[in-house]
């Protein structure tokens, strides 16, 4: 795993947490009402960063092609 990917994950979680908390405090919404959704979104960010990309299992892997 690249260090830049880990840095992007950490920075994105910090930024999302800060912005959502700032907006919800302005609107007067308590953490108990949106905290679960915020943690769910953090889990999505972590999955996006740490899970491997898609693999093409059915692609043409041989070097010979028919013309």
PDB file as gemmi writes it, atoms N, CA and C in Angstrom:
CRYST1    1.000    1.000    1.000  90.00  90.00  90.00 P 1                      
ATOM      1  N   UNK A   1       0.842  -1.169   0.000  1.00  0.00           N  
ATOM      2  CA  UNK A   1       0.000   0.000   0.000  1.00  0.00           C  
ATOM      3  C   UNK A   1       0.888   1.232   0.000  1.00  0.00           C  
ATOM      4  N   UNK A   2       0.529   2.186  -0.790  1.00  0.00           N  
ATOM      5  CA  UNK A   2       1.303   3.406  -0.895  1.00  0.00           C  
ATOM      6  C   UNK A   2       1.039   4.315   0.307  1.00  0.00           C  
ATOM      7  N   UNK A   3       2.064   5.024   0.704  1.00  0.00           N  
ATOM      8  CA  UNK A   3       1.926   5.952   1.825  1.00  0.00           C  
ATOM      9  C   UNK A   3       1.009   7.116   1.466  1.00  0.00           C  
ATOM     10  N   UNK A   4       0.979   7.492   0.204  1.00  0.00           N  
ATOM     11  CA  UNK A   4       0.093   8.583  -0.210  1.00  0.00           C  
ATOM     12  C   UNK A   4      -1.369   8.188  -0.069  1.00  0.00           C  
ATOM     13  N   UNK A   5      -1.686   6.929  -0.346  1.00  0.00           N  
ATOM     14  CA  UNK A   5      -3.061   6.465  -0.180  1.00  0.00           C  
ATOM     15  C   UNK A   5      -3.473   6.536   1.277  1.00  0.00           C  
ATOM     16  N   UNK A   6      -2.604   6.125   2.167  1.00  0.00           N  
ATOM     17  CA  UNK A   6      -2.899   6.198   3.595  1.00  0.00           C  
ATOM     18  C   UNK A   6      -3.066   7.650   4.023  1.00  0.00           C  
ATOM     19  N   UNK A   7      -2.215   8.522   3.496  1.00  0.00           N  
ATOM     20  CA  UNK A   7      -2.333   9.949   3.826  1.00  0.00           C  
ATOM     21  C   UNK A   7      -3.652  10.514   3.318  1.00  0.00           C  
ATOM     22  N   UNK A   8      -4.070  10.137   2.103  1.00  0.00           N  
ATOM     23  CA  UNK A   8      -5.350  10.599   1.569  1.00  0.00           C  
ATOM     24  C   UNK A   8      -6.508  10.128   2.434  1.00  0.00           C  
ATOM     25  N   UNK A   9      -6.441   8.905   2.916  1.00  0.00           N  
ATOM     26  CA  UNK A   9      -7.509   8.364   3.754  1.00  0.00           C  
ATOM     27  C   UNK A   9      -7.599   9.157   5.056  1.00  0.00           C  
ATOM     28  N   UNK A  10      -6.474   9.363   5.703  1.00  0.00           N  
ATOM     29  CA  UNK A  10      -6.474  10.074   6.981  1.00  0.00           C  
ATOM     30  C   UNK A  10      -6.934  11.515   6.801  1.00  0.00           C  
ATOM     31  N   UNK A  11      -6.442  12.176   5.773  1.00  0.00           N  
ATOM     32  CA  UNK A  11      -6.840  13.569   5.530  1.00  0.00           C  
ATOM     33  C   UNK A  11      -8.313  13.672   5.185  1.00  0.00           C  
ATOM     34  N   UNK A  12      -8.824  12.752   4.375  1.00  0.00           N  
ATOM     35  CA  UNK A  12     -10.239  12.811   4.006  1.00  0.00           C  
ATOM     36  C   UNK A  12     -11.136  12.559   5.209  1.00  0.00           C  
ATOM     37  N   UNK A  13     -10.758  11.651   6.103  1.00  0.00           N  
ATOM     38  CA  UNK A  13     -11.562  11.407   7.296  1.00  0.00           C  
ATOM     39  C   UNK A  13     -11.562  12.636   8.206  1.00  0.00           C  
ATOM     40  N   UNK A  14     -10.408  13.275   8.357  1.00  0.00           N  
ATOM     41  CA  UNK A  14     -10.331  14.468   9.204  1.00  0.00           C  
ATOM     42  C   UNK A  14     -11.169  15.596   8.606  1.00  0.00           C  
ATOM     43  N   UNK A  15     -11.072  15.795   7.295  1.00  0.00           N  
ATOM     44  CA  UNK A  15     -11.816  16.882   6.653  1.00  0.00           C  
ATOM     45  C   UNK A  15     -13.317  16.637   6.713  1.00  0.00           C  
ATOM     46  N   UNK A  16     -13.752  15.416   6.419  1.00  0.00           N  
ATOM     47  CA  UNK A  16     -15.180  15.111   6.470  1.00  0.00           C  
ATOM     48  C   UNK A  16     -15.709  15.265   7.887  1.00  0.00           C  
ATOM     49  N   UNK A  17     -14.956  14.787   8.872  1.00  0.00           N  
ATOM     50  CA  UNK A  17     -15.381  14.915  10.260  1.00  0.00           C  
ATOM     51  C   UNK A  17     -15.513  16.384  10.655  1.00  0.00           C  
ATOM     52  N   UNK A  18     -14.541  17.188  10.282  1.00  0.00           N  
ATOM     53  CA  UNK A  18     -14.570  18.608  10.630  1.00  0.00           C  
ATOM     54  C   UNK A  18     -15.746  19.320   9.969  1.00  0.00           C  
ATOM     55  N   UNK A  19     -15.936  19.088   8.672  1.00  0.00           N  
ATOM     56  CA  UNK A  19     -17.004  19.777   7.954  1.00  0.00           C  
ATOM     57  C   UNK A  19     -18.394  19.365   8.422  1.00  0.00           C  
ATOM     58  N   UNK A  20     -18.601  18.079   8.604  1.00  0.00           N  
ATOM     59  CA  UNK A  20     -19.918  17.612   9.043  1.00  0.00           C  
ATOM     60  C   UNK A  20     -20.212  18.118  10.459  1.00  0.00           C  
ATOM     61  N   UNK A  21     -19.232  18.078  11.336  1.00  0.00           N  
ATOM     62  CA  UNK A  21     -19.435  18.578  12.698  1.00  0.00           C  
ATOM     63  C   UNK A  21     -19.715  20.073  12.687  1.00  0.00           C  
ATOM     64  N   UNK A  22     -19.012  20.819  11.853  1.00  0.00           N  
ATOM     65  CA  UNK A  22     -19.219  22.260  11.762  1.00  0.00           C  
ATOM     66  C   UNK A  22     -20.626  22.584  11.271  1.00  0.00           C  
ATOM     67  N   UNK A  23     -21.065  21.891  10.233  1.00  0.00           N  
ATOM     68  CA  UNK A  23     -22.397  22.131   9.678  1.00  0.00           C  
ATOM     69  C   UNK A  23     -23.485  21.721  10.667  1.00  0.00           C  
ATOM     70  N   UNK A  24     -23.318  20.560  11.283  1.00  0.00           N  
ATOM     71  CA  UNK A  24     -24.344  20.087  12.211  1.00  0.00           C  
ATOM     72  C   UNK A  24     -24.411  20.946  13.480  1.00  0.00           C  
ATOM     73  N   UNK A  25     -23.279  21.437  13.948  1.00  0.00           N  
ATOM     74  CA  UNK A  25     -23.311  22.346  15.095  1.00  0.00           C  
ATOM     75  C   UNK A  25     -24.011  23.651  14.728  1.00  0.00           C  
ATOM     76  N   UNK A  26     -23.802  24.140  13.515  1.00  0.00           N  
ATOM     77  CA  UNK A  26     -24.479  25.348  13.061  1.00  0.00           C  
ATOM     78  C   UNK A  26     -25.987  25.134  12.993  1.00  0.00           C  
ATOM     79  N   UNK A  27     -26.396  23.955  12.551  1.00  0.00           N  
ATOM     80  CA  UNK A  27     -27.818  23.649  12.440  1.00  0.00           C  
ATOM     81  C   UNK A  27     -28.436  23.224  13.769  1.00  0.00           C  
ATOM     82  N   UNK A  28     -27.611  22.990  14.779  1.00  0.00           N  
ATOM     83  CA  UNK A  28     -28.123  22.615  16.091  1.00  0.00           C  
ATOM     84  C   UNK A  28     -28.464  21.148  16.233  1.00  0.00           C  
ATOM     85  N   UNK A  29     -27.883  20.301  15.410  1.00  0.00           N  
ATOM     86  CA  UNK A  29     -28.130  18.861  15.466  1.00  0.00           C  
ATOM     87  C   UNK A  29     -27.083  18.226  16.368  1.00  0.00           C  
ATOM     88  N   UNK A  30     -27.527  17.394  17.297  1.00  0.00           N  
ATOM     89  CA  UNK A  30     -26.590  16.747  18.223  1.00  0.00           C  
ATOM     90  C   UNK A  30     -25.908  15.551  17.560  1.00  0.00           C  
ATOM     91  N   UNK A  31     -24.754  15.200  18.097  1.00  0.00           N  
ATOM     92  CA  UNK A  31     -23.938  14.123  17.528  1.00  0.00           C  
ATOM     93  C   UNK A  31     -24.671  12.786  17.579  1.00  0.00           C  
ATOM     94  N   UNK A  32     -25.498  12.580  18.549  1.00  0.00           N  
ATOM     95  CA  UNK A  32     -26.174  11.288  18.687  1.00  0.00           C  
ATOM     96  C   UNK A  32     -27.107  10.992  17.510  1.00  0.00           C  
ATOM     97  N   UNK A  33     -27.502  12.019  16.766  1.00  0.00           N  
ATOM     98  CA  UNK A  33     -28.405  11.811  15.635  1.00  0.00           C  
ATOM     99  C   UNK A  33     -27.678  11.537  14.328  1.00  0.00           C  
ATOM    100  N   UNK A  34     -26.461  12.031  14.156  1.00  0.00           N  
ATOM    101  CA  UNK A  34     -25.757  11.825  12.906  1.00  0.00           C  
ATOM    102  C   UNK A  34     -24.450  11.049  13.059  1.00  0.00           C  
ATOM    103  N   UNK A  35     -24.067  10.713  14.272  1.00  0.00           N  
ATOM    104  CA  UNK A  35     -22.795  10.030  14.513  1.00  0.00           C  
ATOM    105  C   UNK A  35     -22.699   8.671  13.852  1.00  0.00           C  
ATOM    106  N   UNK A  36     -23.764   7.908  13.878  1.00  0.00           N  
ATOM    107  CA  UNK A  36     -23.767   6.588  13.250  1.00  0.00           C  
ATOM    108  C   UNK A  36     -23.557   6.664  11.754  1.00  0.00           C  
ATOM    109  N   UNK A  37     -24.206   7.631  11.123  1.00  0.00           N  
ATOM    110  CA  UNK A  37     -24.033   7.814   9.683  1.00  0.00           C  
ATOM    111  C   UNK A  37     -22.622   8.279   9.360  1.00  0.00           C  
ATOM    112  N   UNK A  38     -22.049   9.100  10.216  1.00  0.00           N  
ATOM    113  CA  UNK A  38     -20.692   9.588  10.001  1.00  0.00           C  
ATOM    114  C   UNK A  38     -19.690   8.446  10.097  1.00  0.00           C  
ATOM    115  N   UNK A  39     -19.851   7.567  11.083  1.00  0.00           N  
ATOM    116  CA  UNK A  39     -18.959   6.410  11.190  1.00  0.00           C  
ATOM    117  C   UNK A  39     -19.133   5.451  10.018  1.00  0.00           C  
ATOM    118  N   UNK A  40     -20.357   5.315   9.531  1.00  0.00           N  
ATOM    119  CA  UNK A  40     -20.598   4.466   8.367  1.00  0.00           C  
ATOM    120  C   UNK A  40     -19.861   5.020   7.157  1.00  0.00           C  
ATOM    121  N   UNK A  41     -19.891   6.335   6.987  1.00  0.00           N  
ATOM    122  CA  UNK A  41     -19.179   6.963   5.875  1.00  0.00           C  
ATOM    123  C   UNK A  41     -17.673   6.803   6.029  1.00  0.00           C  
ATOM    124  N   UNK A  42     -17.161   6.873   7.261  1.00  0.00           N  
ATOM    125  CA  UNK A  42     -15.739   6.635   7.503  1.00  0.00           C  
ATOM    126  C   UNK A  42     -15.357   5.209   7.119  1.00  0.00           C  
ATOM    127  N   UNK A  43     -16.247   4.255   7.395  1.00  0.00           N  
ATOM    128  CA  UNK A  43     -15.976   2.861   6.999  1.00  0.00           C  
ATOM    129  C   UNK A  43     -15.907   2.740   5.480  1.00  0.00           C  
ATOM    130  N   UNK A  44     -16.770   3.462   4.764  1.00  0.00           N  
ATOM    131  CA  UNK A  44     -16.707   3.449   3.301  1.00  0.00           C  
ATOM    132  C   UNK A  44     -15.386   4.011   2.798  1.00  0.00           C  
ATOM    133  N   UNK A  45     -14.924   5.086   3.422  1.00  0.00           N  
ATOM    134  CA  UNK A  45     -13.641   5.671   3.027  1.00  0.00           C  
ATOM    135  C   UNK A  45     -12.510   4.679   3.275  1.00  0.00           C  
ATOM    136  N   UNK A  46     -12.535   3.997   4.415  1.00  0.00           N  
ATOM    137  CA  UNK A  46     -11.497   3.010   4.716  1.00  0.00           C  
ATOM    138  C   UNK A  46     -11.532   1.839   3.740  1.00  0.00           C  
ATOM    139  N   UNK A  47     -12.731   1.353   3.416  1.00  0.00           N  
ATOM    140  CA  UNK A  47     -12.845   0.266   2.449  1.00  0.00           C  
ATOM    141  C   UNK A  47     -12.326   0.699   1.088  1.00  0.00           C  
ATOM    142  N   UNK A  48     -12.648   1.914   0.660  1.00  0.00           N  
ATOM    143  CA  UNK A  48     -12.184   2.416  -0.629  1.00  0.00           C  
ATOM    144  C   UNK A  48     -10.656   2.447  -0.682  1.00  0.00           C  
ATOM    145  N   UNK A  49     -10.041   2.799   0.425  1.00  0.00           N  
ATOM    146  CA  UNK A  49      -8.596   2.938   0.435  1.00  0.00           C  
ATOM    147  C   UNK A  49      -7.839   1.636   0.596  1.00  0.00           C  
ATOM    148  N   UNK A  50      -8.369   0.709   1.371  1.00  0.00           N  
ATOM    149  CA  UNK A  50      -7.595  -0.477   1.718  1.00  0.00           C  
ATOM    150  C   UNK A  50      -7.946  -1.728   0.921  1.00  0.00           C  
ATOM    151  N   UNK A  51      -9.134  -1.811   0.381  1.00  0.00           N  
ATOM    152  CA  UNK A  51      -9.488  -2.998  -0.399  1.00  0.00           C  
ATOM    153  C   UNK A  51      -8.861  -2.913  -1.786  1.00  0.00           C  
ATOM    154  N   UNK A  52      -8.486  -4.060  -2.353  1.00  0.00           N  
ATOM    155  CA  UNK A  52      -7.843  -4.026  -3.677  1.00  0.00           C  
ATOM    156  C   UNK A  52      -8.830  -3.621  -4.766  1.00  0.00           C  
ATOM    157  N   UNK A  53      -8.279  -3.166  -5.875  1.00  0.00           N  
ATOM    158  CA  UNK A  53      -9.090  -2.764  -7.021  1.00  0.00           C  
ATOM    159  C   UNK A  53      -9.686  -3.957  -7.730  1.00  0.00           C  
ATOM    160  N   UNK A  54     -10.533  -3.703  -8.709  1.00  0.00           N  
ATOM    161  CA  UNK A  54     -11.160  -4.815  -9.438  1.00  0.00           C  
ATOM    162  C   UNK A  54     -10.131  -5.596 -10.257  1.00  0.00           C  
ATOM    163  N   UNK A  55     -10.374  -6.897 -10.344  1.00  0.00           N  
ATOM    164  CA  UNK A  55      -9.502  -7.785 -11.102  1.00  0.00           C  
ATOM    165  C   UNK A  55     -10.283  -8.359 -12.271  1.00  0.00           C  
ATOM    166  N   UNK A  56      -9.694  -8.344 -13.443  1.00  0.00           N  
ATOM    167  CA  UNK A  56     -10.336  -8.894 -14.631  1.00  0.00           C  
ATOM    168  C   UNK A  56      -9.945 -10.359 -14.767  1.00  0.00           C  
ATOM    169  N   UNK A  57     -10.792 -11.246 -14.274  1.00  0.00           N  
ATOM    170  CA  UNK A  57     -10.506 -12.675 -14.309  1.00  0.00           C  
ATOM    171  C   UNK A  57     -10.736 -13.286 -15.694  1.00  0.00           C  
ATOM    172  N   UNK A  58     -11.576 -12.667 -16.505  1.00  0.00           N  
ATOM    173  CA  UNK A  58     -11.951 -13.241 -17.782  1.00  0.00           C  
ATOM    174  C   UNK A  58     -11.312 -12.509 -18.957  1.00  0.00           C  
ATOM    175  N   UNK A  59     -10.336 -11.695 -18.698  1.00  0.00           N  
ATOM    176  CA  UNK A  59      -9.670 -10.963 -19.769  1.00  0.00           C  
ATOM    177  C   UNK A  59      -8.734 -11.853 -20.555  1.00  0.00           C  
ATOM    178  N   UNK A  60      -8.314 -11.378 -21.695  1.00  0.00           N  
ATOM    179  CA  UNK A  60      -7.401 -12.122 -22.559  1.00  0.00           C  
ATOM    180  C   UNK A  60      -5.989 -11.975 -22.010  1.00  0.00           C  
ATOM    181  N   UNK A  61      -5.460 -13.026 -21.400  1.00  0.00           N  
ATOM    182  CA  UNK A  61      -4.125 -12.965 -20.811  1.00  0.00           C  
ATOM    183  C   UNK A  61      -3.066 -13.566 -21.716  1.00  0.00           C  
ATOM    184  N   UNK A  62      -3.471 -14.261 -22.765  1.00  0.00           N  
ATOM    185  CA  UNK A  62      -2.466 -14.866 -23.658  1.00  0.00           C  
ATOM    186  C   UNK A  62      -1.987 -13.824 -24.662  1.00  0.00           C  
ATOM    187  N   UNK A  63      -0.766 -14.019 -25.133  1.00  0.00           N  
ATOM    188  CA  UNK A  63      -0.179 -13.047 -26.070  1.00  0.00           C  
ATOM    189  C   UNK A  63      -0.589 -13.307 -27.503  1.00  0.00           C  
ATOM    190  N   UNK A  64      -1.215 -14.460 -27.787  1.00  0.00           N  
ATOM    191  CA  UNK A  64      -1.646 -14.761 -29.154  1.00  0.00           C  
ATOM    192  C   UNK A  64      -3.092 -14.337 -29.324  1.00  0.00           C  
ATOM    193  N   UNK A  65      -3.338 -13.610 -30.386  1.00  0.00           N  
ATOM    194  CA  UNK A  65      -4.711 -13.191 -30.690  1.00  0.00           C  
ATOM    195  C   UNK A  65      -5.047 -13.620 -32.086  1.00  0.00           C  
ATOM    196  N   UNK A  66      -6.294 -13.942 -32.315  1.00  0.00           N  
ATOM    197  CA  UNK A  66      -6.717 -14.346 -33.648  1.00  0.00           C  
ATOM    198  C   UNK A  66      -7.154 -13.115 -34.430  1.00  0.00           C  
ATOM    199  N   UNK A  67      -6.760 -13.035 -35.682  1.00  0.00           N  
ATOM    200  CA  UNK A  67      -7.100 -11.878 -36.509  1.00  0.00           C  
ATOM    201  C   UNK A  67      -8.106 -12.254 -37.559  1.00  0.00           C  
TER     202      UNK A  67                                                      
END                                                                             
